[in-house]
Amino acid sequence: MTRPRYRWAQWGDLNAFFGLMLDNVTNLVILSGLLGGVFGYPVDMIYSLMIPGTALGVLFGDLLYTWLAFRLARKTGRSDVTAMPLGLDTPSTIGVALAVLGPVYLETKDAMLTWQVGMCTLMLIGLIKVVFSFFGDWVRTHVPSAGLLGSLAGIGIALLTFFPLMKIFSAPAAGMASLGIILYSIIARRRLPLGLPGAFTAVAVGCLIYYFSGSLGLTSAKPHLPELVWAFHLPLPTLDFIHGFGRALGFLPIALPFALLTIIGGINTTESARVAGDEYKTRDILLAEALATIVAALFGGVAQSTPYIGHPAYKAMGGRAAYTLATGLFIGIAGMMGIMGFIVEAIPEAVITPILLFVGLEIVSQAFMESPRRHSHAVAFATIPIIGYLVLIFMDGVVGRLSGIALPESITADHATLRAVGHGFILTAMLWGGMLASLIDGKTAAAVLQALVCAAFTLFGIIHSVSPAGDIYLPWRAQNPLVWEIALGYFIVAMIFLLASSGQKNRRSA
């Protein structure tokens, strides 16, 4: 019997391509907007140094996933295999920009060093992912989901919904038109006329309103299309990331959680693909995304790639393997030819950030839906450190603009406290969520251990760093006694858990 030929390309790949491509473009727009607009990083260096290598990582990963789809089709003899979607990881792209690249540049004003630290941080993330790709199931079993998903929910609330909302209201007519289409077609899952793809239609309509209303003088903005300048930035392998190793090591509390989150995400997306009919090997999917991250770092990239949640949706669109191939080629070539710089400047942030808002809402709802219902308080508890970091970002900006002015002592003290709350926010969120989930489940010993880990990590600045840049340090070199006070607080919490549970046991035995 002749096996059916693999139909690797069909019309459904077009819708799938627009969805996956725009997700990646959105991340690059936000990365450029945050670094250039918020932190003042030189935009030309973003386009010439950071984006080409980052885009190459997406190209490499999508080529691997396309090949895995062909291999699965050949192995199973099925003609409807859908490739796993891969692209830039939204939480870590924004998180690294806000918690690593931006602070380093503000502290040093050295654009080259900032790039090197970003590359090295990405390399550390990639190496961590390679190691944990062989132990993914162990991580999934032993790391409480409330901590992992709760930290993601905090990122969704603070970084992926609040920041996009700010951008939407910077050009409200165009931004809210784009948001309306996203709400209708993607979040509410209602069909648009003529079956138009939601993400593409939202961006297209938003751009039309932005440029048309601006040209008629109906808005305060005076938009103009940037000039398309062909600038060939071929990403070349470089070991410059080694020069950023010293500073990047201090950002391990950022790198480790982001790596673990994509490992868990990769396991979940592979499982959802299996349910949808495409049974990929989990280790192959995890290794492919880890290698794509390392390739990006080696060629100057600063943002990691990851398998996207939503394989069943791409399959329902009719996507096969052509959409990942097309996405990889488009992002990779556009990043090298200077086209990506034109796209980033031509698409208003107000128009494209509603896609990020959707991603944030999806992450938040997933955190509460996928965690056991009894852990809802633990998930909510885990979001608090991320919100603390959001406030710290704004406080840093205000204090920075007031440099040279003698600030009241109360403001200085509040700023120092905010640093302690916000620094290491992802790892703090994971530990807080896991600690409370353990208590809820009656696993007091695990909760005690997690409180003691928090105390130990605090002493070294792994969480609650009092350093302005969030660096790690030796306890006796910390300049702020708050380090010892917070560590003592965690130790007291651990003792309360231990003594209370011992008293409970004694009453039961009596």
Secondary structure, DSSP 8 states (H G I E B T S, - for coil): ----------THHHHHHHHHHHHHHHHHHHHHIIIIIIS---HHHIIIIIHHHHHHHHHHHHHHHHHHHHHHHHHH--S------EEE-HHHHHHHIIIIIHHHHHHH--HHHHHHHHHHHHHHHHHHHHHHTTSHHHHHHHS-HHHHHHHHHHHHHHTTTHHHHHHHTTSHHHHHHHHHHHIIIIIS----GGG--HHHHHHHHHHHHHHHHHHTT-SS-------------------GGGGGHHHHHTTHHHHHHHHHHHHHHHHHHHHHHHHHT----HHHHHHHHHHHHHHHHHTT--S-EEE-S-HHHHHHTT--SHHHHHHHHHHHHHHHHTHHHHHHHHS-HHHHHHHHHHHHHHHHHHHHHHS-GGGHHHHHHHTHHHHHHHHHHHHHHHHHHTTTS---HHHHHHHHHHHHHHTTHHHHHHHHHHHHHHHHTT-HHHHHHHHHHHHHHHHTTSSS--STT-----GGG-S-THHHHHHHHHHHHHHHHHHHHHHHHHHHH-
